[in-house]
Amino acid sequence: MSLSIMIVEDEMLLAMDLEDILVDAGHKVVGQASDMKQALALAEKSGDMIDIAIMDVNLARGPNGVETAAALRQRWDIPSLFVSGNLDEKTRALASEWDPVGFIGKPFSEREVLAAVASAPQRAQPGSE
């Protein structure tokens, strides 16, 4: 099952690594964003086609990944998979409110990322019913 995935990560090398892992596994990366503003702009263009957002908790500018995940879930019903080095109990509790696909700590393995992505629900594409 191929998914359409958005990557929200402010460290370019990690974002590129995630994209390589996902594309090599047959998924489509619809784009990368380094902050909430870019993530929302990307969702505005492709939100109804995005199955999942891979989300860092600490983003470079503005609101954090939990707030970004909340906005994506509320406006486009896009679930997030949190991939972060900052997954303490408080952060997990705040993020859990938005029904995430899961949590993966950094450094991550390809196997962990692909297993979590495989558990994400796929959106029904227009005309596929």
C-alpha positions in Angstrom: 0.0 0.0 0.0 1.5 3.3 -1.1 0.8 6.4 1.0 1.1 10.1 0.3 3.2 11.6 3.0 4.2 15.1 4.1 7.5 15.5 6.0 7.6 18.3 8.6 11.2 18.5 9.8 13.5 21.5 10.1 16.8 19.5 9.8 17.3 19.2 6.1 19.5 16.1 6.2 17.0 14.2 8.4 14.1 15.3 6.1 16.1 14.0 3.0 16.9 10.8 4.8 13.2 10.2 5.6 12.2 11.0 2.1 14.7 8.5 0.7 13.4 5.8 3.1 9.8 6.5 2.1 10.4 6.7 -1.7 12.5 3.6 -1.7 9.6 1.8 0.0 7.2 2.9 -2.7 5.5 5.8 -0.9 5.0 9.3 -2.4 6.4 12.3 -0.5 4.1 15.2 -1.4 6.6 17.7 0.1 8.7 18.8 2.9 8.1 21.7 5.4 10.4 23.1 8.1 7.8 25.0 10.1 4.0 25.3 10.6 3.6 28.0 8.0 5.1 25.8 5.3 3.2 22.7 6.5 -0.1 24.5 6.3 0.7 25.9 2.9 1.5 22.4 1.6 -1.7 21.0 3.1 -3.7 23.8 1.6 -2.5 22.6 -1.8 -2.6 18.8 -1.3 -4.4 18.2 2.1 -7.1 16.0 0.7 -4.5 13.7 -0.8 -2.1 13.5 2.2 -2.4 10.3 4.2 0.1 11.1 7.0 2.5 13.8 8.2 5.8 12.8 9.7 6.3 15.4 12.3 9.2 16.7 14.4 8.3 18.1 17.7 10.7 21.0 17.8 10.5 23.1 14.6 12.8 26.0 13.7 10.4 28.9 13.7 7.0 29.5 15.2 4.7 26.9 16.7 6.0 23.5 17.5 5.1 20.2 15.9 2.3 19.3 18.3 0.5 22.6 17.4 1.2 21.9 13.7 -0.1 18.4 14.0 -3.3 19.7 15.7 -3.9 22.2 12.8 -3.4 19.5 10.2 -5.7 17.1 12.0 -8.4 19.7 12.6 -8.5 21.2 9.2 -7.6 18.3 6.9 -7.9 15.2 9.2 -4.2 14.4 8.5 -2.8 12.2 11.2 0.8 12.6 12.3 3.7 10.2 13.1 5.9 12.0 15.6 9.6 11.4 14.9 11.6 13.4 17.4 14.3 13.4 20.0 11.9 15.2 22.4 9.2 12.7 23.3 8.9 13.1 27.0 5.7 12.2 28.8 4.2 15.7 28.7 4.9 16.0 24.9 3.4 12.6 24.3 0.3 13.5 26.4 -0.2 16.7 24.4 0.3 15.0 21.1 -1.9 12.1 21.9 -4.9 14.4 22.0 -4.6 14.5 18.2 -4.7 10.7 17.7 -1.3 10.3 16.2 -0.2 7.2 14.2 2.7 6.8 16.8 5.9 8.1 18.2 9.5 7.3 17.1 12.5 8.6 18.9 15.6 10.0 17.2 17.8 8.5 16.0 15.4 6.4 14.1 15.8 3.3 12.0 14.3 2.7 8.6 12.5 -0.4 9.9 10.8 1.7 12.7 9.7 4.4 10.3 8.3 2.0 7.7 6.5 -0.1 10.3 4.8 2.9 11.8 3.9 4.3 8.4 2.4 0.9 7.4 0.0 1.2 10.3 -1.4 4.5 9.1 -4.9 4.6 7.5 -4.9 5.4 3.8 -7.3 8.0 2.6 -10.0 7.1 0.1 -9.0 8.8 -3.1 -11.7 10.6 -5.1 -13.3 8.1 -7.5 -12.0 5.0 -5.7 -15.3 4.1 -4.1 
